[in-house]
Every structure is written in structure tokens, then in C-alpha cells.
Amino acid sequence: MKQHHNFQEFLRYSLLNMLGMIGLSCYILADTFFVSKGLGTKGLAALNLAIPVYN
């Protein structure tokens, strides 16, 4: 019984973590698109240098 509860809790946290990573990936993809349209290549280069610091 306890082991089943632990597995459900692990599954819940894992799924929430995956949803958070998917959401962050979608945010970065949309941000990259709008920065490239608005600021061009120099803005995109600056964004690609700043994303690892953000993460």
C-alpha cells in the first residue's frame, strides 16, 4: 500500500516537471521567434547568449 502511494506521488511530480519543461520550451521558442522578427540577427545572437544564463 505504501509503495503504491510512493509511486503515485513520484508519477505526479514527474508529470508536473515534464509539463513545466514543455511550457518553458514553448516560451523560449516563441520568444526566439519574436526577437528574430523584431531585432534581427544581432538580437537573436544576444538572446542565444542570454538563454543559458536564464536557465
Buried (B, 14 or more C-beta within 10 A) or exposed (E): EEEEEEEEEEEEEEEEEEEEEEEEEEEBEEEBEEBEEEEEEEBBEEBEEEEEEEE
